[in-house]
């Protein structure tokens, strides 16, 4: 709804594919729509991520958001976070942050959303807690 460009919509699709592990997901740019097929947990997570990341531009200053879903053997890791580190303002800053968090926490399901200066990640509770500690330096 608030993604201004086709690139922003594609970025959101790539983020959701990574974090929710949804392979069957495509943007339909004429309607600013996203079509997907996945398990109920995957679709619920995708809907939550869209709600968190596709807000109006004024939502950029929001604090972190968390999503913990029920046990799902297919998806494994249950803790999801969206972080909006205030000091990370450029695409390069966000990409460096992703690389640092992957290296130091072992989280592989992490992706930047440049359109809202946010990072979305999914991992174990301990991985996500460590990522939150590291991200505090970027507030």
ABEGO torsion letter per residue (X at the ends): XABABAAAAAAAAAAAAAAAGBABBBBBAAAGBBBBBBBAAAAAAAAAAAAAAABBAAAAABBBBBBBBBBBAAAGBABBBBBBBAABABAAAAAAAAAAAAAAAGBABBBBBAAAGBBBBBBBAAAAAAAAAAAAAAX
